[in-house]
Amino acid sequence: MYQYNQDDQTLIDERVAQFRDQTDRYLKGELGADQFRALRLRNGLYVQTHAPMLRVAGPYGLISSNQLRKLAHIARTYDKNYCHFTTRQNVQFNWPELEKVPDILAELASVQMHAIQTSGNCMRNTSTDHLAGVCPDEIADPRPYCEIIRQWTTLHPEFDYLPRKFKIAVSGATHDRAATQFHDIGLHLVKNASGEVGFKVFVGGGLGRTPIIGQVIKPFLEQKHLLSYLEAILRIYNLFGRRDNMYKARIKILVKETGLEKFSDMVDAEWQLIRDGRELTSERVEQIKAHFIPPAYAADAGSDTSFADLQAKHPAFATWVKHNTAAHKIPGYRAAFVSLKAPDSPPGDITDTQLDAVAELADRFSFGEVRSTHRQNLIFADVKQADLYDLWQALEPLKLATPNIGTVTDMICCPGLDFCSLANASSIGIAKEINEALDDLDYIHDIGDLKVNMSGCMNGCAHQSVGHIGILGVDKKGTEWYQLTLGGSSENEAAIGERLGPAVAKDEVTNAITTILDVYIKNRLAEESFLDMVKRVGITPFKEQVYASH
């Protein structure tokens, strides 16, 4: 993974000192609340229902074992012994004391981490595929380009106060595992007819209260023009994005109202003015790629026979392998998921003890590194098949080996009313209730690939619009209700879920979900996935059963 140079370290150290001074002045009454708000947001600090919340950047999801240990230390020392992983590969602490946040930032800086631009109307953390660099379907490793974008976006003076927040995602594989079509800019590494690697550029995607699928603005962009073309898009957005209405301020609204053709012409006109002299040189690309060279894989890993024998001998291990590991491009290796979706745990949460243990396991089994995923789990990307049994045995007592990756209980879930001041409804409690109702692993595995996403408000932090089943909490005169959608997807065939019908009461949500699953099981064709069935029959069969009692 990328290692800071002296310039990188100096930047974040000076940022910590700057924010420490700003916080001291605010606590002394020398800065007003509105003045401090703009400053704290640029350093990832929110004010939530019960306490401040600090969001820490996880650049394209990579975390070293040393950084994991620091997160564990922070959770113990400054928080309530846990932290939370988000859908954008970031980390959140929900209980820090305001006056101690500068100390937390100093701790983070000591291990090359920060919270810069994790909030506010600026360019946020660039995200990517959690299997980047190891997946068999990869065209090119996206991580070097993510790092190039990260360096370009960090404290970019022209785009520090955009109309609204701005997010970029990059995918380097044929299978989009980074929800790129629902970002302000989505980048797909592709090859042209000559075999050259470049970018297909999507623009104007987004979720929230107005979910929109991004459109292709540039079918093939040469690598050397990456930053100048991104800058041209940002300039047009910065100039013409709505600043009079925060709900219409995202680039997705500008593209929709302007029309893709006109928007593209505006971007191209700006690009022609700035592209010359701003090329991304091959030397610069190679310099960054040098930080992402493959680790020292064992040449004889593919000759191991114990892996198959252990699966045959231990059915529970075989189940975990089937659901919680993924293919690797190197023979004899697999990627292994750490499920943060144990039935009795809030989705995405991990304790300080678990963090320390995961750090130790990363050192033992995966070259000292983990990644955070788009669905709020972790992953060891480089595990020898011969080591998977020992890894599984170590994860089991930690409650990190629930074999549910990609299943109905692998829910994406926002904090909801339990923490978030913007939420209209609870989400963590509903997730727990659904998990309790679906406590039969055989049943869960029979259902197969099914993604449930649940948000407590229209901001859609949990991406409910693109869940195979989406759950959205709404407020009705002080009472919590939930809207259900079916058929969404954030992958290659991107789709926005269709609303099932009227919102259901809080005490009816779990029954509605189990009814939907029953309709699927009774009506699916052989080997037909939930999403494929919804595409085939529509939502009517589900709607009829969910609302039958009404």
Helices and strands as residue ranges (DSSP letters): H 6-27, H 33-41, E 45-47, E 52-56, G 59-61, E 62-64, H 65-78, E 82-85, E 91-93, G 98-100, H 101-109, E 127-128, H 143-153, G 157-159, E 168-171, G 180-182, E 185-191, E 197-203, E 215-222, G 223-225, H 226-240, G 246-248, H 251-258, H 260-274, H 282-289, G 290-292, G 301-303, H 306-313, H 315-324, E 325-327, E 333-338, E 349-351, H 352-365, E 369-372, E 378-384, G 385-387, H 388-395, G 396-398, E 412-413, G 416-418, H 428-437, H 441-447, E 452-455, G 464-466, E 469-476, E 479-486, E 498-499, E 504-505, G 506-508, H 509-523, H 530-537, H 540-546
